[in-house]
């Protein structure tokens, strides 16, 4: 029964990974006009979608439903902190706040 659960988790992970890969590919195509880089054309979308689907399928097979719990908690945290306009670093230790803002500043430095 354990193998069946792992296979189902891998299939569900592949489906959700393909959906996330589509979202990432769409976001990358929006970044292309800003950078002048033509690497993110529609042809490369398939690589992004397949890569995300494979990553999620493997993680689903290895970790079963526990990885889905972690991802769900991250999505809930993101919604509560960023989308509801709360300060994303409210109540976190200073070193985590520093890492958070450094993570925001690094892509801004590289792309702009």
C-alpha positions in Angstrom: 0.0 0.0 0.0 2.9 2.3 0.6 4.1 2.2 -3.0 0.6 3.1 -4.2 0.5 6.1 -2.0 3.8 7.2 -3.3 2.8 6.8 -6.9 -0.4 8.8 -6.3 1.6 11.5 -4.6 4.0 11.6 -7.5 1.2 11.9 -10.0 -0.5 14.7 -8.1 2.9 16.4 -7.6 3.5 16.2 -11.4 0.1 17.8 -12.1 0.6 20.6 -9.6 4.2 21.0 -10.7 3.0 21.4 -14.3 0.6 24.1 -13.2 3.3 25.9 -11.3 5.7 25.5 -14.2 3.1 27.2 -16.4 2.8 30.1 -14.0 6.6 30.4 -13.8 6.9 30.3 -17.6 4.3 33.1 -17.9 6.1 35.2 -15.3 9.4 34.7 -17.1 7.8 35.8 -20.4 6.8 39.0 -18.7 10.3 39.6 -17.5 11.7 39.2 -21.0 10.8 42.7 -22.3 12.3 44.2 -19.2 15.7 42.5 -19.7 15.8 42.3 -23.5 16.6 38.6 -23.2 15.0 36.3 -25.7 15.7 33.1 -23.7 12.2 32.8 -22.4 10.2 32.2 -25.6 7.2 29.9 -25.8 9.5 27.1 -27.0 11.3 27.2 -23.7 8.0 27.1 -21.8 7.9 23.3 -22.3 11.3 22.9 -20.5 10.2 25.0 -17.6 6.8 23.2 -17.3 8.5 19.7 -17.6 11.2 20.7 -15.1 8.7 21.8 -12.5 6.5 18.8 -13.0 9.5 16.4 -12.7 10.7 18.2 -9.5 7.3 18.0 -7.9 6.8 14.4 -9.0 10.1 13.3 -7.5 9.5 15.2 -4.2 6.0 13.7 -4.1 7.3 10.2 -4.6 10.1 10.7 -1.9 8.2 12.6 0.8 4.5 11.6 0.0 2.0 14.0 1.6 4.4 15.6 4.0 5.8 17.8 1.2 2.3 18.9 0.3 1.8 20.0 3.9 5.0 22.1 3.8 4.1 23.7 0.5 0.6 24.4 1.7 1.9 26.0 4.9 4.3 28.2 2.7 1.4 29.3 0.5 -0.7 30.1 3.6 2.1 32.1 5.1 2.7 33.9 1.8 -1.0 34.8 1.6 -1.2 36.0 5.2 2.0 38.0 5.0 2.2 39.4 1.5 -1.2 39.4 -0.1 -3.1 40.7 3.0 -0.6 43.5 3.1 0.9 42.6 6.4 4.6 43.3 7.0 6.2 40.1 5.8 8.9 40.2 8.5 6.6 41.1 11.4 7.6 39.1 14.5 10.6 37.4 12.8 14.1 37.4 14.2 16.4 40.1 12.8 18.6 37.7 11.0 15.6 36.2 9.1 14.5 39.7 8.3 18.0 40.5 6.9 17.9 37.3 4.7 14.4 38.2 3.5 15.3 41.7 2.4 18.6 40.5 0.9 16.6 38.0 -1.1 14.4 40.8 -2.4 17.3 43.1 -3.2 19.4 40.5 -5.1 17.0 40.0 -8.1 16.4 43.7 -8.2 20.1 44.4 -8.5 20.6 41.7 -11.2 17.6 42.6 -13.3 17.6 46.4 -13.0 
